[in-house]
Amino acid sequence: MKLVFGFLSLFVICAQQASAAPRVFLFSAKNLEIAHDGLKQGDEALQPALKQLIREADEALKTKPASVMDKPKAAASGDKHDYFSYGPYWWPDPAKPDGLPYIRRDGETNPDSKKNTDSPEFRRTCAAIETLSLAYYFTVREAYASHAATLARVWFLDPATRMNPNLNHAQAIPGINNGRGIGIIEARALASVIDSLELISASPSWTKVDRAAFKTWIGDYYHWLVTSTNGTDEQGELNNHGTWYDVQAAYLALSLDRMDEAKKILTTGLARRLAAQIEPDGSQPRELARTKSFEYSLFNLEALFTCARLADHAGVDWWTFTTADGRSLQAALAYLALYIDTTKAWPKKDLVNPNRNRLLPLFACYLAHRKDPLFQSLFVQYAPAEPTARWHLLWPELRAEKIHPEENR
């Protein structure tokens, strides 16, 4: 605990060093600055979230640098530098002596799919980079930036350990294929990694050489994403997979300064994703058809909201877009909103009940763009129950104790 408060003191002393607005697209540079300045001025309401972030960053310092070379077997290509994973909902066929080909059990994760593949380590690496980079931004503790840079270099840049910039062999299905477009969803955290590394750009640990090499890797991956067979397949998916594809493609286009391409993706997405996936009553039929219907409805809505935030940078307005029959982000969020009350039963018997507080940052994000009495009242009611949640630092302008209807844009 003494160490935590020591870091808070260090923050007060050093905060000005990291105060420059970062070039980010997934995070909000404005809100990061608000949180940064609020902490500098002693805003007590933000302290619980900062303390929790520091605790998580201290734990992330223990994260061993991981690499695609760590897995015991290579992808079908024979090259260990190629990312490789299995489809999580595929199981051996009990009617076959060798279990092949595997059969699908929607929503039921085969634990063997998480063993000896790249997906768990990639997920941990991305999460650690985000945590460490945010902690560096708010505290300027060099150890955080240093370890985030090390994790990124080992996974993406070092010739001996780097991942090839493709997902040709993601979510393979034994007996059916060696990888498929659906596996691209496993790289959805890449946008967070890129934004996060921007937060440590002032650190000597993430050098100009590193930044240039990483931009080359991003460019190569983007080219693969938009030209490969797997990329084309995933772009054509009509459920959450297609939405998360758009998140990746649009984000990468923005980060590579290809504004026209980003704008095209996000303009097309209004009809291809938002209007096609949301019914006039706000339901998402393709997600409701799943065995984890609440989880997938939230998951796709998070992707739609991410597209909307990216669209802000491309001059495309997803927030006010409404079809003639009422399909909109507001309708989709309203459909789920009242279920933040955990005593309210979800109408389907799902395999899992997700964390319903995931609705809170969606309320905050929507209210930052448009007024809505329902979302405002629910946000004010439920947000104080999560004082340590990271989204307090990411959306500080809409803290529950300060929100007023007339202040919403």
C-alpha positions as CSV (number, residue, x, y, z in Angstrom):
1,M,0.0,0.0,0.0
2,K,2.9,2.4,0.9
3,L,4.3,1.7,-2.6
4,V,1.0,2.6,-4.2
5,F,0.8,6.0,-2.5
6,G,4.5,6.5,-3.4
7,F,3.5,6.2,-7.0
8,L,0.7,8.7,-6.5
9,S,3.2,11.2,-5.1
10,L,5.4,10.5,-8.1
11,F,2.5,11.3,-10.4
12,V,2.0,14.7,-8.8
13,I,5.7,15.5,-9.3
14,C,6.1,14.2,-12.8
15,A,2.6,14.5,-14.4
16,Q,3.5,17.3,-16.8
17,Q,6.0,15.1,-18.6
18,A,3.2,13.0,-20.1
19,S,0.6,15.6,-20.6
20,A,0.8,16.0,-24.3
21,A,-2.3,14.8,-26.1
22,P,-1.6,11.3,-27.5
23,R,-2.5,10.4,-31.1
24,V,-5.1,7.7,-30.3
25,F,-8.3,6.5,-32.0
26,L,-9.7,3.8,-29.7
27,F,-9.2,5.8,-26.5
28,S,-10.3,9.4,-26.3
29,A,-7.4,11.9,-26.1
30,K,-9.7,14.5,-24.7
31,N,-10.8,12.2,-21.8
32,L,-7.3,11.0,-21.1
33,E,-6.3,14.6,-20.7
34,I,-9.2,15.4,-18.5
35,A,-8.4,12.4,-16.2
36,H,-4.7,13.3,-16.3
37,D,-5.4,16.9,-15.3
38,G,-7.9,15.9,-12.7
39,L,-5.5,13.6,-11.0
40,K,-2.8,16.3,-11.1
41,Q,-5.3,18.7,-9.4
42,G,-6.1,16.1,-6.7
43,D,-9.5,14.9,-7.9
44,E,-10.4,12.3,-5.2
45,A,-13.1,10.7,-7.3
46,L,-10.5,9.4,-9.7
47,Q,-8.1,8.0,-7.1
48,P,-9.8,4.6,-6.6
49,A,-9.5,3.8,-10.4
50,L,-5.9,5.0,-10.5
51,K,-4.9,2.9,-7.5
52,Q,-6.5,-0.1,-9.1
53,L,-4.7,0.6,-12.4
54,I,-1.4,0.8,-10.5
55,R,-2.1,-2.5,-8.7
56,E,-2.8,-4.2,-12.0
57,A,0.3,-2.6,-13.6
58,D,2.5,-3.8,-10.8
59,E,1.1,-7.3,-11.5
60,A,1.6,-6.8,-15.2
61,L,5.3,-6.1,-14.6
62,K,5.6,-9.8,-13.7
63,T,4.3,-10.8,-17.1
64,K,6.9,-12.9,-18.9
65,P,7.5,-11.7,-22.5
66,A,5.7,-14.2,-24.7
67,S,6.2,-15.1,-28.3
68,V,4.7,-17.2,-31.0
69,M,7.8,-19.3,-30.8
70,D,6.8,-20.5,-27.3
71,K,4.2,-23.0,-28.6
72,P,5.4,-26.6,-28.9
73,K,4.1,-27.1,-32.5
74,A,4.0,-25.0,-35.6
75,A,0.9,-24.1,-37.6
76,A,0.2,-26.1,-40.8
77,S,2.7,-23.9,-42.6
78,G,5.5,-25.3,-40.6
79,D,6.6,-21.9,-39.6
80,K,6.4,-21.2,-35.8
81,H,6.4,-17.5,-36.5
82,D,2.8,-17.9,-37.9
83,Y,0.1,-17.4,-35.3
84,F,-1.8,-20.5,-34.6
85,S,-5.0,-21.3,-32.6
86,Y,-7.9,-23.7,-32.6
87,G,-11.6,-22.9,-32.8
88,P,-12.9,-22.7,-29.2
89,Y,-16.3,-24.3,-29.7
90,W,-15.1,-27.4,-31.6
91,W,-14.8,-30.8,-30.0
92,P,-13.8,-34.4,-31.1
93,D,-16.7,-36.3,-32.5
94,P,-17.4,-39.1,-30.0
95,A,-18.8,-41.3,-32.8
96,K,-15.4,-41.4,-34.6
97,P,-12.4,-43.4,-33.4
98,D,-10.0,-40.5,-34.0
99,G,-12.6,-37.8,-33.2
100,L,-12.2,-36.3,-36.7
101,P,-13.6,-34.2,-38.1
102,Y,-14.4,-32.1,-35.0
103,I,-18.0,-31.1,-34.4
104,R,-19.3,-27.7,-33.1
105,R,-20.9,-27.1,-29.7
106,D,-21.8,-23.4,-29.7
107,G,-20.8,-21.6,-26.6
108,E,-19.0,-24.6,-25.0
109,T,-15.3,-23.9,-24.9
110,N,-13.1,-26.9,-25.5
111,P,-10.3,-26.5,-22.9
112,D,-7.9,-28.2,-25.2
113,S,-8.3,-25.3,-27.6
114,K,-6.5,-23.1,-25.2
115,K,-3.5,-25.3,-24.7
116,N,-0.2,-25.0,-26.7
117,T,-1.6,-22.4,-29.0
118,D,-0.9,-18.6,-29.4
119,S,-4.3,-17.2,-28.4
120,P,-3.9,-17.2,-24.6
121,E,-0.5,-15.6,-24.7
122,F,-1.5,-13.1,-27.3
123,R,-4.5,-12.1,-25.2
124,R,-2.3,-11.7,-22.0
125,T,0.3,-9.8,-23.9
126,C,-2.2,-7.3,-25.3
127,A,-3.9,-6.8,-21.9
128,A,-0.5,-6.3,-20.2
129,I,0.6,-3.7,-22.8
130,E,-2.6,-1.7,-22.3
131,T,-2.4,-1.8,-18.5
132,L,1.3,-0.8,-18.4
133,S,0.9,1.9,-21.0
134,L,-2.0,3.6,-19.2
135,A,-0.2,3.3,-15.9
136,Y,2.8,5.0,-17.5
137,Y,0.6,7.8,-19.0
138,F,-0.8,8.6,-15.6
139,T,2.3,8.1,-13.4
140,V,5.3,8.5,-15.7
141,R,6.9,5.5,-14.0
142,E,9.5,4.4,-16.5
143,A,9.3,0.7,-15.4
144,Y,5.8,0.5,-16.9
145,A,6.8,1.9,-20.3
146,S,9.9,-0.3,-20.3
147,H,8.1,-3.5,-19.8
148,A,5.3,-2.6,-22.2
149,A,8.0,-1.9,-24.8
150,T,9.7,-5.2,-24.1
151,L,6.4,-7.2,-24.5
152,A,5.7,-5.5,-27.8
153,R,9.2,-6.0,-29.2
154,V,9.3,-9.7,-28.3
155,W,5.8,-10.4,-29.8
156,F,5.9,-8.1,-32.9
157,L,9.5,-7.0,-33.7
158,D,12.5,-9.1,-32.7
159,P,13.5,-11.3,-35.7
160,A,13.9,-14.4,-33.5
161,T,10.5,-14.2,-31.8
162,R,8.2,-12.0,-33.9
163,M,4.8,-13.0,-35.1
164,N,4.4,-13.0,-38.9
165,P,1.8,-10.3,-39.8
166,N,-1.0,-12.7,-40.7
167,L,-3.7,-14.9,-39.2
168,N,-3.8,-17.6,-41.8
169,H,-3.9,-20.3,-39.2
170,A,-6.2,-18.8,-36.5
171,Q,-9.0,-20.9,-35.2
172,A,-8.2,-24.1,-37.1
173,I,-10.6,-27.0,-36.9
174,P,-9.1,-30.5,-36.7
175,G,-10.2,-32.6,-39.6
176,I,-11.8,-29.6,-41.4
177,N,-9.3,-26.8,-42.0
178,N,-5.9,-25.3,-41.0
179,G,-7.3,-21.9,-40.2
180,R,-10.2,-19.7,-41.2
181,G,-11.4,-16.1,-41.5
182,I,-13.3,-16.3,-38.3
183,G,-10.0,-16.5,-36.4
184,I,-9.3,-12.9,-37.3
185,I,-11.5,-11.9,-34.3
186,E,-8.7,-13.0,-32.0
187,A,-6.7,-9.9,-33.1
188,R,-9.3,-7.4,-32.1
189,A,-7.1,-6.3,-29.2
190,L,-4.5,-5.1,-31.7
191,A,-6.1,-1.7,-31.8
192,S,-5.7,-1.3,-28.1
193,V,-2.1,-2.3,-28.4
194,I,-1.4,0.4,-31.0
195,D,-3.2,3.1,-29.0
196,S,-1.4,1.9,-25.8
197,L,2.0,2.1,-27.4
198,E,1.2,5.7,-28.4
199,L,0.8,6.5,-24.7
200,I,4.5,5.5,-24.1
201,S,5.8,7.4,-27.1
202,A,7.5,9.9,-24.8
203,S,9.4,7.2,-23.1
204,P,13.0,6.4,-24.1
205,S,12.1,2.7,-23.8
206,W,9.9,2.8,-27.0
207,T,12.4,4.3,-29.5
208,K,11.9,5.8,-32.9
209,V,13.3,2.7,-34.4
210,D,10.8,0.6,-32.5
211,R,7.9,2.9,-33.6
212,A,9.0,2.7,-37.2
213,A,9.4,-1.1,-37.2
214,F,6.0,-1.5,-35.5
215,K,4.3,0.8,-38.1
216,T,5.8,-1.4,-40.8
217,W,4.4,-4.5,-39.1
218,I,1.0,-2.8,-38.8
219,G,1.1,-1.9,-42.5
220,D,1.9,-5.5,-43.5
221,Y,-0.8,-6.9,-41.3
222,Y,-3.4,-4.4,-42.7
223,H,-2.4,-5.4,-46.3
224,W,-2.9,-9.0,-45.4
225,L,-6.3,-8.2,-43.7
226,V,-7.8,-6.5,-46.6
227,T,-6.4,-8.7,-49.4
228,S,-6.3,-12.2,-48.1
229,T,-8.9,-14.9,-48.5
230,N,-9.3,-15.1,-44.7
231,G,-9.8,-11.4,-44.5
232,T,-12.3,-11.4,-47.3
233,D,-14.2,-14.2,-45.6
234,E,-14.3,-12.4,-42.3
235,Q,-15.3,-9.1,-43.9
236,G,-18.3,-10.9,-45.3
237,E,-19.5,-12.2,-41.9
238,L,-22.9,-10.7,-40.9
239,N,-22.7,-11.0,-37.1
240,N,-20.2,-9.8,-34.5
241,H,-17.3,-11.2,-36.6
242,G,-18.0,-8.8,-39.4
243,T,-18.3,-5.9,-37.0
244,W,-15.0,-6.7,-35.3
245,Y,-13.4,-7.0,-38.7
246,D,-14.6,-3.4,-39.4
247,V,-13.1,-2.3,-36.1
248,Q,-9.7,-3.7,-37.1
249,A,-9.7,-2.5,-40.7
250,A,-11.0,1.0,-39.9
251,Y,-8.6,1.4,-37.0
252,L,-5.6,0.3,-38.9
253,A,-6.5,2.5,-41.8
254,L,-6.7,5.5,-39.4
255,S,-3.5,4.7,-37.7
256,L,-1.8,4.4,-41.1
257,D,-3.2,7.7,-42.2
258,R,-5.4,6.2,-44.9
259,M,-8.4,8.4,-44.1
260,D,-10.2,7.7,-47.4
261,E,-10.1,3.9,-46.7
262,A,-11.2,4.3,-43.1
263,K,-14.1,6.6,-44.2
264,K,-15.2,4.1,-46.8
265,I,-15.2,1.2,-44.3
266,L,-17.2,3.2,-41.7
267,T,-19.6,4.7,-44.2
268,T,-20.4,1.2,-45.6
269,G,-20.7,-0.1,-42.1
270,L,-23.7,2.0,-41.3
271,A,-25.8,-0.2,-43.6
272,R,-23.7,-3.3,-43.6
273,R,-23.4,-3.6,-39.8
274,L,-25.6,-1.3,-37.9
275,A,-28.8,-1.3,-40.0
276,A,-28.5,-5.0,-41.0
277,Q,-27.7,-6.3,-37.5
278,I,-30.2,-4.3,-35.4
279,E,-33.9,-4.7,-35.5
280,P,-36.3,-1.7,-35.0
281,D,-36.9,-2.9,-31.4
282,G,-33.1,-2.9,-30.8
283,S,-32.6,-6.6,-30.7
284,Q,-29.8,-8.3,-32.6
285,P,-31.2,-11.5,-34.0
286,R,-27.9,-13.0,-35.1
287,E,-26.5,-12.7,-31.6
288,L,-29.8,-13.7,-29.9
289,A,-29.6,-17.0,-31.8
290,R,-26.4,-18.0,-29.9
291,T,-26.3,-20.1,-26.7
292,K,-24.7,-17.1,-25.0
293,S,-27.2,-14.6,-26.4
294,F,-26.8,-11.9,-23.8
295,E,-23.0,-12.1,-23.9
296,Y,-22.9,-12.0,-27.7
297,S,-25.5,-9.1,-27.9
298,L,-23.2,-7.1,-25.6
299,F,-20.1,-8.2,-27.5
300,N,-21.4,-7.1,-30.8
301,L,-22.8,-3.8,-29.4
302,E,-19.3,-3.1,-28.0
303,A,-18.0,-3.5,-31.5
304,L,-20.6,-1.3,-33.0
305,F,-19.8,1.4,-30.4
306,T,-16.1,1.1,-31.2
307,C,-16.9,1.6,-34.9
308,A,-18.9,4.7,-33.9
309,R,-15.9,6.1,-32.0
310,L,-13.6,5.4,-34.9
311,A,-16.1,7.0,-37.3
312,D,-15.8,10.3,-35.3
313,H,-12.2,10.5,-36.6
314,A,-13.4,9.9,-40.2
315,G,-16.2,12.4,-40.2
316,V,-18.9,9.8,-40.3
317,D,-21.8,10.1,-37.7
318,W,-23.0,6.8,-36.3
319,W,-24.5,8.3,-33.2
320,T,-27.5,10.1,-34.8
321,F,-27.9,7.6,-37.7
322,T,-31.4,6.0,-37.6
323,T,-33.1,4.1,-40.4
324,A,-36.7,4.9,-41.4
325,D,-37.9,2.0,-39.3
326,G,-35.9,2.9,-36.2
327,R,-32.7,0.9,-36.3
328,S,-30.0,2.7,-34.4
329,L,-27.3,2.5,-31.7
330,Q,-29.7,4.1,-29.3
331,A,-32.3,1.3,-30.0
332,A,-29.7,-1.4,-29.5
333,L,-28.4,0.0,-26.2
334,A,-32.0,0.6,-25.0
335,Y,-32.9,-3.1,-25.7
336,L,-30.1,-4.2,-23.2
337,A,-30.1,-1.3,-20.9
338,L,-32.6,-2.3,-18.2
339,Y,-30.8,-5.7,-17.8
340,I,-28.0,-3.9,-16.0
341,D,-30.3,-4.7,-13.0
342,T,-29.1,-8.2,-12.1
343,T,-32.5,-9.1,-10.6
344,K,-34.1,-8.7,-14.1
345,A,-34.1,-12.0,-15.8
346,W,-32.8,-12.3,-19.3
347,P,-35.5,-13.9,-21.5
348,K,-33.3,-16.7,-22.7
349,K,-31.7,-19.5,-20.8
350,D,-28.1,-18.8,-21.7
351,L,-25.0,-20.9,-20.9
352,V,-23.5,-17.9,-19.0
353,N,-24.6,-14.6,-17.5
354,P,-22.1,-11.9,-18.5
355,N,-20.9,-9.0,-16.3
356,R,-23.8,-6.6,-16.8
357,N,-21.8,-3.7,-15.7
358,R,-20.2,-3.8,-19.1
359,L,-23.2,-1.6,-20.1
360,L,-21.8,1.3,-18.0
361,P,-19.0,2.4,-20.3
362,L,-21.5,2.1,-23.2
363,F,-23.9,4.5,-21.4
364,A,-21.0,6.9,-20.8
365,C,-19.8,6.7,-24.4
366,Y,-23.3,7.3,-25.7
367,L,-24.0,10.2,-23.3
368,A,-20.8,11.9,-24.4
369,H,-22.4,12.3,-27.8
370,R,-26.2,12.5,-27.2
371,K,-28.7,13.1,-24.5
372,D,-30.8,10.2,-23.3
373,P,-32.8,10.2,-20.0
374,L,-32.8,6.4,-19.6
375,F,-29.1,5.9,-20.0
376,Q,-28.4,8.9,-17.8
377,S,-30.6,7.7,-15.0
378,L,-29.1,4.1,-15.1
379,F,-25.6,5.5,-15.3
380,V,-26.1,7.7,-12.3
381,Q,-27.7,4.8,-10.4
382,Y,-25.1,2.1,-11.1
383,A,-21.8,3.8,-11.9
384,P,-20.9,4.5,-8.2
385,A,-20.9,0.8,-7.5
386,E,-17.7,0.5,-9.6
387,P,-15.4,3.2,-8.2
388,T,-12.2,1.3,-9.3
389,A,-13.3,0.5,-12.8
390,R,-10.8,1.6,-15.5
391,W,-13.5,3.3,-17.5
392,H,-13.6,6.1,-14.9
393,L,-10.1,7.2,-16.2
394,L,-11.2,6.7,-19.8
395,W,-14.5,8.6,-19.5
396,P,-14.0,11.1,-16.6
397,E,-16.1,13.9,-18.1
398,L,-19.2,11.8,-17.3
399,R,-18.8,10.8,-13.7
400,A,-22.1,10.0,-12.1
401,E,-21.8,12.8,-9.4
402,K,-21.3,15.5,-12.1
403,I,-23.5,14.5,-15.0
404,H,-26.3,16.9,-16.0
405,P,-28.6,16.6,-19.0
406,E,-27.9,20.0,-20.3
407,E,-24.2,19.2,-20.4
408,N,-24.5,16.3,-22.8
409,R,-23.7,17.0,-26.4
